[in-house]
Amino acid sequence: MIRSITQQKPEEELEELLNGVNRIFIVGCGTCVTMTRTGGEPEVVAMREKLSASGKMVTGHVTVPVACDNLTGEITEEYGEQIEQADTLLIMTCAFGVQTIAGQLRKMVVPALDTLFIGKETAHGEFNEICTQCGTCIIGETGGVCPVTACHKGLVNGPCGGTDQGRCEIDKDKACAWTKIYNRLDELGRLDSMRKLQKPRNYLGEPSPGKLVMNG
């Protein structure tokens, strides 16, 4: 399952963000950060205990099912009094959840986590990025393997000259993305796809922040 992959901020950074803040309400999430064990119920409880031990007053906490869902507002209404008593909300969710909650409540928010990438769990406790959301998908011509994400150099025309027996020169423990692409296309009888030159990309060409309006 695809998730926002996060990690907890360094303790020093969090202390700086909460400097001068005495009353805190904590919000966790039951989806992505629960899977990565960075902002689920156990982590929220641990954070409450840590803050209390440091002299902060925790007015309350909640782990919402999906923090980036608009229904979050209805859930947090149940904790209105505890939230109102807090100076700041400490949000233990991905950046999407932080922004969603910030837009629904008239309170300062502090993110407790750093959002790293969109990825999935490939082994127990191991998460790998699967899409950089570059907006120009070519995996139909690369056997379903994304070179932008899977290749350390992001090469859309490969392989480079550093691949060694199918391993990446930057990370010897990582399979070369273009070797994987070659093997996949060879298996499918589509090696001719590798002869197509992918045009150079202007990654600054798309306006930011991104926006898509569906017609109809």
Summary of the structure (lengths in Angstrom):
residues: 216
radius of gyration: 21.8
end to end distance: 29.4
largest distance: 65.5
contacts: 610
relative contact order: 0.13
helix: 31%
strand: 23%
